[in-house]
């Protein structure tokens, strides 16, 4: 949805408090992605959401608070969607692959949101210094749970530490995501599923107890 469409949607209909809050967060995603966290003005977010400037402060204490709320609420949706996918898979190796592919597909499908989650959050001093992101911790915990499940099934090497593993693997995925976001949608690499599978194969070579090639993601 464009800024103009978002604004018109808010103007044309009576909205509840929850709907207005969502409209503000939707607008913040667009404005933060286009202007950057530092460059974005609260007045621009209000204009995009179709509300008065002061309305923003009825829902959020500051621009930092809006960014943090955006992060937690969008991460909640992402985690729920990912968990539904993982719950349908029995093989820990396949779960790992789907986790990686899922993340890269988000970058391709929702570049503005992922730009905010990947880049703009790091511009907030409050987020970096004061805030403990619960959503991010849960997202990483899913990776640790996959490793632990594989270890319990004697599929993954048991000497590997879940905390180190999940940080290292997410760091690799995050680096790829950052490169794609900085290049822009028009320069996205091949199918995210293909790239994600390649990363998973590389990681699994160090995880698997036996080195039997794992099954690729179905096309």
matplotlib code that plots the C-alpha trace (Angstrom):
import matplotlib.pyplot as plt

x = [0.0, 1.3, 1.3, -1.5, -3.6, -2.9, -3.9, -7.1, -8.1, -7.9, -9.8, -12.6, -13.7, -14.4, -11.8, -11.6, -8.7, -7.0, -7.5, -6.0, -3.0, -2.5, -2.7, 0.0, 2.3, 1.6, 2.5, 5.6, 6.9, 6.6, 8.1, 10.9, 11.9, 11.8, 13.3, 15.3, 14.7, 16.7, 15.2, 11.6, 9.4, 6.5, 4.4, 5.2, 4.0, 0.8, 0.2, 0.7, -1.7, -4.3, -4.3, -3.3, 0.3, -0.7, -2.7, 0.6, 1.4, -2.0, -0.6, 3.2, 5.4, 8.0, 9.4, 11.6, 8.6, 6.7, 9.7, 9.9, 6.1, 6.3, 9.1, 7.4, 4.0, 5.4, 7.7, 4.7, 3.1, 6.3, 6.9, 3.4, 3.6, 7.0, 5.9, 2.9, 5.3, 7.8, 5.0, 4.2, 7.7, 9.2, 12.8, 15.0, 17.2, 14.2, 13.0, 16.4, 16.2, 12.6, 13.6, 16.4, 14.2, 11.3, 13.5, 14.9, 11.4, 10.3, 13.1, 11.9, 8.2, 8.3, 11.4, 10.1, 9.3, 12.5, 14.5, 13.0, 13.6, 17.1, 18.6, 16.5, 16.2, 19.9, 19.6, 17.6, 19.9, 17.1, 16.6, 20.3, 21.1, 17.9, 15.5, 15.5, 13.7, 11.5, 10.3, 13.8, 14.7, 11.8, 12.7, 16.3, 14.9, 13.2, 16.6, 18.0, 15.0, 15.7, 19.3, 18.2, 15.6, 18.2, 20.6, 17.9, 17.2, 21.0, 20.8, 22.9, 26.2, 25.7, 28.8, 27.4, 26.0, 22.5, 23.2, 26.3, 24.7, 21.6, 23.6, 26.1, 23.4, 21.2, 24.3, 24.8, 21.1, 21.1, 24.2, 22.6, 19.4, 21.3, 23.0, 19.7, 18.0, 20.9, 20.9, 17.1, 14.3, 15.4, 18.7, 17.4, 19.3, 17.7, 14.8, 15.1, 14.3, 17.3, 19.7, 18.2, 18.7, 22.3, 22.9, 21.2, 23.3, 26.5, 25.3, 24.1, 27.5, 28.8, 25.7, 24.9, 26.2, 26.4, 27.1, 24.4, 23.1, 19.9, 16.7, 16.3, 13.3, 10.5, 10.0]
y = [0.0, 3.4, 6.5, 8.1, 4.9, 4.6, 8.2, 7.9, 4.7, 6.4, 9.5, 7.7, 5.5, 5.7, 3.7, 2.3, 3.0, -0.3, 0.4, 3.9, 2.5, 0.0, 2.7, 4.7, 1.6, 0.8, 4.4, 4.3, 1.3, 3.2, 6.5, 4.9, 2.8, 5.8, 8.5, 6.5, 6.5, 9.7, 11.5, 10.6, 13.1, 12.3, 14.8, 12.8, 9.6, 11.3, 12.7, 9.2, 7.7, 10.4, 11.6, 14.9, 15.2, 15.1, 11.9, 9.9, 10.8, 9.4, 6.0, 6.3, 8.3, 9.1, 8.2, 5.6, 4.1, 3.9, 2.1, -0.4, -1.1, -1.6, -4.1, -6.1, -6.3, -7.2, -9.7, -11.4, -11.9, -13.2, -15.7, -17.0, -17.5, -19.2, -21.4, -22.7, -23.7, -25.4, -27.3, -29.1, -30.5, -33.4, -33.4, -30.9, -30.5, -29.5, -27.2, -25.4, -25.0, -23.7, -21.1, -19.7, -19.7, -18.1, -15.2, -14.5, -14.7, -12.0, -9.8, -10.3, -10.0, -7.2, -5.1, -2.0, -3.8, -5.8, -2.6, -1.2, -4.4, -5.0, -1.4, 1.3, -0.4, 0.0, 3.7, 4.0, 4.6, 3.6, 0.3, -0.5, 0.7, 0.3, -2.1, -5.8, -7.0, -9.9, -10.6, -11.0, -13.3, -15.5, -15.5, -16.6, -19.2, -21.0, -21.6, -22.9, -25.2, -26.7, -27.5, -29.0, -31.2, -32.4, -33.2, -35.1, -37.1, -37.8, -36.0, -32.9, -33.0, -32.8, -30.7, -27.6, -25.0, -23.7, -20.1, -19.9, -21.7, -19.5, -16.3, -17.4, -18.7, -15.6, -13.5, -15.2, -14.8, -11.2, -10.3, -11.7, -9.8, -6.6, -6.9, -7.5, -4.6, -2.2, -3.2, -2.7, -4.8, -4.4, -6.1, -9.0, -12.3, -15.5, -17.1, -16.8, -20.5, -21.3, -19.1, -20.2, -23.8, -23.1, -21.5, -24.4, -27.0, -25.1, -25.0, -28.6, -29.8, -28.8, -29.9, -33.3, -36.4, -38.2, -36.3, -37.8, -35.0, -33.6, -33.2, -29.8, -27.6, -28.6, -26.2]
z = [0.0, -1.0, 1.3, -0.7, -0.5, 3.3, 3.9, 1.8, 3.6, 6.9, 5.8, 4.1, 7.0, 10.7, 12.4, 15.9, 18.3, 17.3, 13.6, 14.0, 15.9, 13.1, 10.5, 12.3, 12.4, 8.8, 7.9, 10.1, 8.1, 4.9, 6.2, 8.1, 5.1, 2.7, 4.9, 7.4, 11.2, 11.8, 8.7, 9.4, 11.1, 13.3, 11.2, 8.1, 9.7, 10.9, 7.4, 5.9, 8.4, 7.9, 11.5, 13.2, 14.4, 18.1, 17.6, 17.3, 20.9, 22.1, 21.1, 21.4, 23.7, 21.1, 17.7, 19.4, 21.1, 17.8, 16.3, 19.1, 19.0, 15.3, 15.8, 18.5, 16.7, 13.3, 14.9, 16.6, 13.2, 11.7, 14.5, 14.3, 10.6, 10.9, 13.8, 11.7, 9.0, 11.3, 13.2, 9.9, 9.5, 11.4, 10.1, 12.0, 9.0, 6.9, 9.7, 9.6, 5.8, 6.0, 8.7, 6.4, 3.3, 5.2, 6.3, 2.8, 1.3, 3.8, 2.4, -1.1, -0.4, 2.2, 1.5, 3.3, 6.5, 6.4, 5.8, 9.0, 11.0, 9.6, 9.3, 10.9, 14.3, 14.6, 14.3, 17.5, 20.5, 22.9, 21.0, 21.1, 24.7, 26.7, 25.1, 25.3, 22.2, 23.3, 19.7, 18.4, 21.3, 20.5, 16.8, 17.7, 20.2, 17.3, 15.8, 19.1, 19.4, 16.0, 17.0, 20.3, 18.5, 16.1, 18.9, 20.8, 17.6, 17.1, 13.8, 14.8, 16.6, 20.4, 21.2, 19.5, 21.8, 20.9, 22.0, 19.8, 16.9, 16.7, 16.9, 14.3, 11.8, 12.2, 11.6, 8.3, 7.3, 8.4, 6.3, 3.2, 4.0, 4.5, 1.2, -0.6, 1.1, 0.3, -3.4, -3.7, -5.1, -8.7, -7.9, -5.8, -6.5, -7.7, -6.1, -2.3, -1.9, -4.0, -2.1, 1.3, 0.3, -0.6, 2.8, 4.6, 2.8, 3.9, 7.5, 7.6, 6.6, 10.0, 11.9, 10.7, 12.5, 9.2, 6.0, 3.9, 1.6, 2.9, 0.9, -0.8, -0.4, -2.7, -5.6]

ax = plt.figure().add_subplot(projection="3d")
ax.plot(x, y, z, "-o")
ax.set_aspect("equal")
plt.show()
